[in-house]
Amino acid sequence: MADPARRDPATRGWLKKLTVMYKVYILQSIKYKIYYIGHTKDINDRMSRHNSGGSSYSKKFMPWKLIYTEFYNTKSEAYKRELEIKSYKGGIKFKKLIGVWEK
């Protein structure tokens, strides 16, 4: 028998909200060694679009590899964090975040 929580429409909506996470991600171009910062609900779809030329900016620097991810409950939280990371891109905070900082 199916789990009652999965049958109740109100609970089903709650479960769906619980499992939908937004991701802030950092990609690195394998060929050019530059970085791309973004946010998404579906990291697999987004990676596919970046690596197939489906994104106008990133298609110039393909292929990309995912080097960093953070998870957030809402799109607005993820977007705020994306902007924060972009504000210190290339600096010490950015290098520490992606693990390439050396004193």
C-alpha beads as a LAMMPS data file, in Angstrom:
LAMMPS data file: protein, C-alpha beads

103 atoms
102 bonds

1 atom types
1 bond types

-500.0 500.0 xlo xhi
-500.0 500.0 ylo yhi
-500.0 500.0 zlo zhi

Masses

1 110.0

Atoms # bond

1 1 1 0.000 0.000 0.000
2 1 1 1.222 3.489 -0.835
3 1 1 2.471 5.820 1.864
4 1 1 -0.518 7.971 3.019
5 1 1 1.667 11.086 3.013
6 1 1 2.280 10.635 -0.702
7 1 1 -1.470 10.399 -1.420
8 1 1 -2.478 13.558 0.484
9 1 1 -2.269 16.503 -1.980
10 1 1 -1.339 18.969 0.787
11 1 1 1.478 16.757 2.034
12 1 1 2.641 15.972 -1.479
13 1 1 3.133 19.693 -2.105
14 1 1 5.092 19.974 1.117
15 1 1 7.317 17.053 0.154
16 1 1 7.911 18.561 -3.268
17 1 1 8.931 21.896 -1.742
18 1 1 11.222 20.082 0.666
19 1 1 13.088 18.258 -2.089
20 1 1 13.418 21.168 -4.555
21 1 1 16.702 22.858 -3.820
22 1 1 18.364 25.645 -5.706
23 1 1 22.044 25.344 -6.375
24 1 1 24.697 28.013 -6.724
25 1 1 27.459 26.598 -8.863
26 1 1 30.884 27.481 -10.165
27 1 1 32.145 26.060 -13.425
28 1 1 35.663 26.167 -14.774
29 1 1 36.430 26.123 -18.466
30 1 1 38.734 23.168 -19.038
31 1 1 40.350 24.810 -22.045
32 1 1 40.553 28.469 -20.964
33 1 1 40.689 28.129 -17.128
34 1 1 38.071 30.861 -16.605
35 1 1 35.124 30.622 -14.209
36 1 1 31.360 30.885 -14.591
37 1 1 29.046 31.422 -11.609
38 1 1 25.315 30.760 -11.733
39 1 1 22.296 29.312 -9.961
40 1 1 19.750 26.692 -11.006
41 1 1 17.202 24.132 -9.837
42 1 1 18.520 21.399 -12.123
43 1 1 22.308 21.217 -12.180
44 1 1 22.410 18.309 -14.640
45 1 1 20.286 20.154 -17.203
46 1 1 22.282 23.342 -16.716
47 1 1 25.617 21.544 -17.172
48 1 1 24.276 19.933 -20.327
49 1 1 23.267 23.337 -21.715
50 1 1 26.628 24.890 -20.848
51 1 1 28.516 22.065 -22.539
52 1 1 26.328 21.862 -25.636
53 1 1 26.419 25.552 -26.558
54 1 1 22.948 26.298 -25.195
55 1 1 24.190 29.289 -23.209
56 1 1 25.363 32.246 -25.292
57 1 1 28.208 33.320 -22.996
58 1 1 29.520 29.949 -21.944
59 1 1 29.520 28.329 -25.404
60 1 1 32.669 30.315 -26.283
61 1 1 34.620 28.615 -23.509
62 1 1 33.460 24.972 -23.666
63 1 1 33.970 22.429 -22.247
64 1 1 33.102 23.180 -18.617
65 1 1 33.548 21.203 -15.418
66 1 1 31.628 21.694 -12.187
67 1 1 34.023 22.635 -9.397
68 1 1 31.770 23.970 -6.621
69 1 1 28.121 23.773 -5.479
70 1 1 26.057 25.183 -2.613
71 1 1 22.394 24.397 -1.870
72 1 1 19.580 26.824 -0.944
73 1 1 15.873 26.492 -0.182
74 1 1 14.721 29.400 -2.321
75 1 1 15.640 30.930 -5.645
76 1 1 16.119 34.339 -4.044
77 1 1 18.628 32.953 -1.519
78 1 1 20.558 31.257 -4.311
79 1 1 20.550 34.403 -6.439
80 1 1 21.781 36.560 -3.534
81 1 1 24.615 34.109 -2.923
82 1 1 25.472 34.041 -6.639
83 1 1 25.808 37.836 -6.611
84 1 1 27.894 37.699 -3.436
85 1 1 30.315 35.210 -4.981
86 1 1 30.502 37.278 -8.165
87 1 1 31.378 40.340 -6.086
88 1 1 34.634 38.735 -4.964
89 1 1 35.398 36.699 -8.056
90 1 1 39.125 36.400 -8.594
91 1 1 39.984 37.683 -5.128
92 1 1 41.196 35.895 -2.025
93 1 1 37.642 35.000 -0.882
94 1 1 36.886 33.427 -4.253
95 1 1 40.136 31.460 -4.281
96 1 1 39.495 30.205 -0.728
97 1 1 35.956 29.218 -1.694
98 1 1 37.071 27.046 -4.614
99 1 1 40.096 25.716 -2.741
100 1 1 42.968 27.230 -4.717
101 1 1 44.199 29.784 -2.166
102 1 1 47.845 29.492 -1.223
103 1 1 49.570 31.888 1.157

Bonds

1 1 1 2
2 1 2 3
3 1 3 4
4 1 4 5
5 1 5 6
6 1 6 7
7 1 7 8
8 1 8 9
9 1 9 10
10 1 10 11
11 1 11 12
12 1 12 13
13 1 13 14
14 1 14 15
15 1 15 16
16 1 16 17
17 1 17 18
18 1 18 19
19 1 19 20
20 1 20 21
21 1 21 22
22 1 22 23
23 1 23 24
24 1 24 25
25 1 25 26
26 1 26 27
27 1 27 28
28 1 28 29
29 1 29 30
30 1 30 31
31 1 31 32
32 1 32 33
33 1 33 34
34 1 34 35
35 1 35 36
36 1 36 37
37 1 37 38
38 1 38 39
39 1 39 40
40 1 40 41
41 1 41 42
42 1 42 43
43 1 43 44
44 1 44 45
45 1 45 46
46 1 46 47
47 1 47 48
48 1 48 49
49 1 49 50
50 1 50 51
51 1 51 52
52 1 52 53
53 1 53 54
54 1 54 55
55 1 55 56
56 1 56 57
57 1 57 58
58 1 58 59
59 1 59 60
60 1 60 61
61 1 61 62
62 1 62 63
63 1 63 64
64 1 64 65
65 1 65 66
66 1 66 67
67 1 67 68
68 1 68 69
69 1 69 70
70 1 70 71
71 1 71 72
72 1 72 73
73 1 73 74
74 1 74 75
75 1 75 76
76 1 76 77
77 1 77 78
78 1 78 79
79 1 79 80
80 1 80 81
81 1 81 82
82 1 82 83
83 1 83 84
84 1 84 85
85 1 85 86
86 1 86 87
87 1 87 88
88 1 88 89
89 1 89 90
90 1 90 91
91 1 91 92
92 1 92 93
93 1 93 94
94 1 94 95
95 1 95 96
96 1 96 97
97 1 97 98
98 1 98 99
99 1 99 100
100 1 100 101
101 1 101 102
102 1 102 103
